[in-house]
Amino acid sequence: MFYTREIKKEEINYLVDIARLQQEVCFTEKNIYYTDEELLKSYYIEEVLKGNDLVWGAFLDDKLIGGCFFYAYKNSLYIEFLIVAPQYQKSVWHVGMNLVNDIFANKERVQEYFQRQISSCSLFCVDVNVIGFYEKLGFQPYEGSCLSLVKKL
């Protein structure tokens, strides 16, 4: 059975599992190389524990297969990190699309978590190959940028 839901703080170990799903993605920050797992342990987990980030997970038969990290600033959500295990990308479950759409469908819960009204969702697309994916979800270029996208909620 496929489903998505909020990952709670007490399930923090799931976050490291998300990083293991797509090991070929790496981040560079200030000339320091991080694997997904290292970055999640050092930054994202800390932000979730502080209550600054919220994570939505995708599960198939209770196995974590994807996740979306996001935070709120003013009246907008910002998608920081969306990851889907390679074998489930382009699957019949549409994991990435369902994750993002479920976050929008649970707007009241998201607003309660961040204690603010949310009217849009934004992201910075680091891979131009996935811009079409976000456009299918209703995102549009923000102020003429081809990599910054926004969607009114």
N, C-alpha and C positions, 0 to 999 in steps of 0.2 A: 504494500500500500504506500502510495506517495502522499506526502503532506509537508506543509511548511508551518513554522511557528517561531515565536520569539525564543531565543536561547537565553536562559536565565543565568544570573551571576554564579549560582552554585554549579552550573554546568560548564564552568570556565575551561575545563580540559577539552571540550569539544572544539574550542578555538584553535588549538594546536593541530587537531585532526584536520581542520579545514586547510591549513597550510600544507599538509602532506598530500592533499588531493591534486595539486597542480605544481609539482616541484620545479618545472622549468621556468616559472615566473620569478624574477628576482627584482629587487629594488636597489637603487643607488642613492645614497644621501650623503652629501659632504664627502665624496670620494671613499665612502665606506661601503663595502659590499654586504648585503644582507640576503639570506634566503628568506622565503616566506615565513618559515617557522621561526627563525630568529627575530624577524620584524614583529610577528604576532606576539611572541613572548615579551619582547622589550617595549613595544608601544601599544598595540591594539588591546592586549589583555589589560594593561594598566589603565587605559582609557575606559574600558568597560567596567572595571572594578571601581573606578572613580565615579561612574555614572554618567560620563561624558559621551560615550558611544553606546549604541544599541545594536544588537546582532539578531538577524533573522536567519534561521537555518532551514535547509531542505533535507528531508529524510525520505529514504526508501526502505521500507521494512525496518524502521528504527535505526538505520545506518545513515549517518550524516554524509550527504553527497554534495553539499554546497552551502554557501553562506553569504550574507550581505551585511557589511558593517556600515553604519551611518550615524551621523550626529546632526544636531540642530543648531542653527545660528540665526538669530532674529526670528523671522517667520518662515524660514526655509529649511528643508532637510538637505543634507549633503551626503551623497553616496561616496564613501571612501574606498570601498574595496568590495568587489563582487567576484566570487570565485565558485566554479563548478568543476567537479572532478572530470577530467578529460573524457572518460568513457560515457559520461552522461550529458556532455555538451551535444546539442542537436539531437537529443533523444525525444521520444514520444511524450515525455513528461514536461518538456520545455522548462527545465529547472530554473534557469536565470530569469526568464519572463515571469514565471509563477512566483518566484521570490520577490521580485520588485512589485508586481501587482498585488501580492498579499500584504506587503507593507502599506501600500496605498489603501487597500481595503480595510486595514486596521488603523486608519488615520486617528481615530479617537484614542486608541491605546497609545499610539506614538505621541500624540499631543499630551496625554496624561503623563507619560514617562518624562518628556522634556519640559513639561509645565509651560507650554506656550501654544498659541494657535499656529498652525502650519498651512501655508497657502501655495507653496511651490516645492519642487525638488530639483536639485542641481547636482552636477558632477563635472569633473574634468576628465576627459577621455584620454588616457595615455597611449592608447592603441587605436589608430585611425581605422583599423579593420573591424572594430566593433561599434563604430558610430551608427551604422545601419540597424544594429540590434536595438540601440536605445531609441532611434527614430521610430521603430515599430511600436515602442512603448509610449510614444507621444512626445518624446523630448525633441526640442528644437535648438538650433544654435543660439547662443546667448551673445547679444550685442556684437554680431558679426564675426565671432570667433568660431573656428571650425572644430575646436576641441572642447570648449565649454558648452554644456548643454543644460537646458532648463525645461521643466514641465510644470504648468499651473495645475494645482490640485483643487 
